[in-house]
């Protein structure tokens, strides 16, 4: 089987290392396992890895320190952190420090596969974008045009017709549509206004759930329960949902310029915009 990437697994539990190595090796990846942060840093300094799976709770040098050193020494290496429910807040901090995603222990095989594929694909796209030369912008105006002072430009006409109705959600077995937003569950892609928007697995699932519930407002606790599969305190759910929604909005705005896809209903939750 052809290797699809080289992965470093950092976990101090032998059973977890065995499970991750067996699962990912069967997917075609070359997998190296270590049991400590110290051993992880030594391997990172000597070898190239496409992805690192890092347990946050390690004896000695912890997972956050490993992630920090990885970002400094090998910024091209994607990272996924492994965490227990009790350390969710630390996992969110890890995302702010450059991790692509986090997985709860014990990992579900489907979630592991999806997260690894998405992180590797995202890392490859970032590397390709960084290697591409910047596009030249032709600032020369077209022939026959003249600059018009904004002061002399009349204001746009006031619309007298009612706004268009909110788009309906169209569902099929593999495709979810809401206006110009298309969610493909087979290819695990999101397209908006013809532009592909890259999301982490958690962001993808969260956006898809909001679309399936449109136009209903969804509370942060419901998002946490239905998308991530666990119950949480209201403050914890608010912080987690706010973090993911922020990144979804930023990615959408960066790709399409739109800021109207997800609405915040203060004190209640989130809904797909109208």
Secondary structure, DSSP 8 states (H G I E B T S, - for coil): -----EEEEE-S-HHHHHHHHHHHHHTT-EEEEESSHHHHHHHHHHS--SEEEEES--SSS-HHHHHHHHHHH-TTSEEEEEE-GGGHHHHHHHHHTT-SEEEESS--HHHHHHHHHHHHHHHHHHHHHHHS----------TT-----GGGS-------S-------EEE-SSEEEETTEEEETTTTEEEETTEEE---HHHHHHHHHHHHHTTS-B-HHHHIIIII-----HHHHHHHHHHHHHHHHHHHHHHH----SEEEETTTEEEE--
